[in-house]
């Protein structure tokens, strides 16, 4: 079964727009604890990556795939930084 042309892009936009709204609300309002904020940021970033992946699948161009890989790398760096900060807080 071949998907209709543009289906991936529509799906990517359908995921991206609510995620962007969620991100803006968390950024301005915040959450009640740092752990919740971290989980929320990881969730939001994962959804952004999912929309980027769907867009890459729809287009199959190198730029979209590069953005997807960049997003994965940024999540890994985020985890390293947060882990480092948590370990510093544990020491003091």
Secondary structure, DSSP 8 states (H G I E B T S, - for coil): ----TTHHHHHHHHHHHHHHHHHHHHHHH--SSHHHHHHHHHHHHHHHHHHHHHHHHHH--HHHHHHHHHHHHHHHHHHHHHHHHHHHHHH-
